Amino acid sequence: MGYSQNSLISCIYDMALGRSTWDNILDLLAASFPGCLVMVSGDNHATRSNIAFAQRGLAPGAVASYVSTYAALNPWLAGQSAFAPFQIFHDEQILDRTEAAASRFVQEWLSRQGDFLASTGVVLLREGARQLSIEVRYPVSRQAELRERIASLLGESAYHFGRAFEIASRTRFADGRGYLESVVADLPFTVFFVDEDLRIRYSNYHAESLRRQHEGPFSSADGILRATDPTGDAQLRQLVQKVITSKRTPTSVLQLSRPDSEDRYFAIARLATRNAQHYQLHDAILDPGPLVMLVVHGSQEMSSLPTDLLWRAFSLTESEARLAEALLGGATLADFAKEREVSKQTLRNQLVGVMRKTGTRRQSELVSLLTRLALTCL
């Protein structure tokens, strides 16, 4: 491994940690292969559109025309999707050079940049239809000189790019590097981070344990979080959509259960805090969009709020405190009225008093407040 390769690998990890940018990586590659064209391209294969592009060796006008028009005409692009991430590819493995030379892409765009018909590259990142690849283009006449050198450098670097993207993706959720590992992973309750499609982007130990329990409220064998109860699943998806689309940052609570069990679970959803890190080229591929943090507690885990805490915090009477605890445990007014042998109207009057003292206006707001307090008592 030469000096330039050591420098490149160091730069890759510095990029993941926000200490350098793709400009530094491209500068190193351009310096390693003078006279070549270095291109990093993020593309959506489903829409045939370019979503990110950086380069060394092109004039500004050539960059603009590539992004706006010619990226979609790149004859090698579709073939790249057949290669696994980190697998080195060469241009003629994808398309015969005679056919490539006759393409509109080469005739109208590439040939005007110089003699760059030959290339060696690697797919660095793939998320669904989105892909990020890096490619070094060079004259066919220099193939014997350059191909193996380029392949060696990119091949060694590809693994480190993969590790760097993993680091970058795991430090996106909140301020401070290592947040997930040092804070969320240590929380004594279940935490999921999901996108709008309920795809699990991160889960701590307790979340993974709950997800894999057959008696739990979730079923997820493919990385998509689903409630086992169909009605609960629809409500869970509505909850996540509500949190993502809200102009505020609400905290919402949903009660989940299984059709074959009396156990109840409470899913507390809030928009995940994202750090304001500098936008990097790979973010066009990695960024899953808004994320929701789901905190899940089983009814057996929910500590009853101490009566004296409710009294000190809100000046609730003993009857009001018992009602608050019953609502926190998932009871309805009808349930509690039957258990306490009092009228529902009496409980409605008490509920009005509890909401007035706690500053809430709806029963759902009251339960959300009590739930957050209960979590601090775990």
ABEGO torsion letter per residue (X at the ends): XBAAAAAAAAAAAAAAAGABBAAAAAAAAAAABBGBBBBBBBBBAAAGBBABBBBBGBBAAAAAAAAAAAAAABAAAAAAAABBBGBBBBAAAABBAAAAAABAAAAAAAAAAEBAABBBBBBABBBEABBBBBBBBBBAAAAAAAAAAAAAAAAAAAAAAAAAAAAAAAAAABBEBGAAAAAAAABABBBBBBBAAGBBABBBAAAAAAAABAABABBBAAGBBBBABAAAAAAAAAAAAAAAABABBBBBBBBBBBAABABBBBBBBBBBBBBABBBBAAAAAABAEBBBBBBBBBAAABBBBBAAAAAAAAGBBAAAAAAAAAAAAGBBAAAAAAAAGBBAAAAAAAAAAAAAAAGBABAAAAAAAAAAAAAAAX
